[in-house]
């Protein structure tokens, strides 16, 4: 920290410092077993997910009653009105409040519904199918807004003060990102300076992309506290009243999709925040944020599942109705493959979501990797589903719902879904950041035993100790990667026709772990720069998790099916089989590209592009951009803009 005009100001952080900040924020201990962690180590622990976990009967009944009420209410919502007016009507917000939808996950003791993650996910799937903007409102409020961090890290006084408000009336938002700070929190500029009397903090800074920030009554704000007497300092989390003096919502941002989302730019100038509103301790802000996201990230795959379900229906109805060259388009092989991808992938997405949600409710597993994979994998696959649906629909897929309805056809908003889904690959950790986050956890065991061995700054003594430690670990671990259940023809026989897919997962898990070891051996300390290699490792693990979830779900449904042959259980087996066949092809492609790729030449080419070597390639066109800097300045100080904040409902 440096001081400018009497106020602390964060200085730029180099790459090493940035990594140190991120490393300090992650959970370094594994107190509970993790299917995902074991999978990346080459250990296919089927026992951690099978038998398929089941919700408590009472919780299931209560959750389904709420979903029935929610479905009835959602059926009255005019989704196209939200799209046209670019905001959620007040009567819709009031209706959600009356249903208790703002407090779905908040315990009953604090005025909420006390639903588990499974039914919360199902609610977001339902709401998001009507309007993703509604889903974003509810998930930003409950998944990462005030309720989740307060429930996990707040004092009893904070829970009593804020959770009942969040359950009944107050909308909350989470404010971390800044104009020049995204996934690199070491460069955070917002500050929270303790007052001399120790009773409060003075908050200054500018926050960008504040989902719900335009309408929020309560905010969770991440700001840097300077180190000093009695203050450990560091990035910290604060609960801030949305109408506090000195807060100005300067802009409401607008996007290609999610047109009803209340996302903005918020400026803080000498905002007084009571010391009792500090969540956790000073310096714990990023740890709180990451812990919150461990389950909070499941909100995005929940809405991706909704998109997949709707796409399956539209693809089915349209491909049967539209006739070309004497038969329905769905009976032409190219279109049929798209329909198969949409249906099978939707089944797997829901299996992954339900499994992760139930494990979160059971609280007997560490699901940080599973939740991250669900967010990463579902956001990528849902975007592909939307793109394929548009292709199946042809010109009608590209045409707006209004235009279709105006000429007498069903107003299918396929192009809107494509626009709405695109942000999920960026929200709550972009695909690239998720690759790095999951990769860090996937190589955790290696770094734990070989950290100093691959650290160029470590002294010879440290390297010698690390070598001895690593030798012992690899001597016992590597032999386990040679053979396993996947090589025994009769293994997993109780899964019937799906047993072969589990054998593939087991073999691929060991192969993935061996590949990770080969990469560590080859690049050592340079492994962290091999992001494309690590991303492929992560993607392999994600596919293996999806396959495992789909097979286990299909087996569970088959066992529970009362209709006998031809019922839902049999149908689930068919969907799981089709999905696994598709997924196995992707896995093999990722394995091949680990060692046969253009990563090196691509990196060199990108650096040359940024060094202006190919500017001649840009000649012959005009830039239609509105003039201005690529990144707007965010100088602290009083606002000169009119406050755009408003109250919903």
Secondary structure, 3 states (H helix, E strand, C coil): CEEECCEEECCCCCHHHHHHHHHHHCCCCCCCECHHHHHHCCCCCHHHCCCCCCCCHHHHHHHHHHHHHHHHHHCCCCHHHHHHHCCCCHHHHHHHHHHCHHHCCCCHHHCCCCCCHHHHHHHHHHHHHHCHHHHHHHHHHHHHCHHHHHHHHCCHHHHHHHHHHHHHCCCEEEECCECCECCCHHHCCCEEEECCCCCEEEEEEEEEEEECCCCCCEEEEEEEECCECCECCEEEEEEEECCCCCEEEEEECCCCCCCCCCEEEEEEEEEEEEHHHEECCCCCHHHHHHHHHHHHCHHHHHHHHHHHHHHHHHHHHHHHHCEECCEEHHHCHHHHHHHHHHHHHHHHHHHHHHHHHHHHHHCCECCHHHHHHHHHHHHHHHHHHHHHHHHHHCHHHHCCHHHHHHCCCCCCCHHHHHHHHHHHHCCCCCHHHHHHHHHHHHCHHHHHHHHHHHCCCCCHHHHHHHHHHHHHHHHHHHHHHCCCHHHCCCCCHHHHHHHHHHHHHHHHHHHHHHHHHHHHHHHHHHHHHCHHHHHHHHHHHHHHHHHHHHHHHHHHHHHHCCCCCCCHHHHHHHHHHHHHHHHHHHHHHHHHHHHCCCHHHHHHHHHHHHCCCCHHHHCCCCCCCCCCCCCCCCCCCCCCCCCCCCCCC
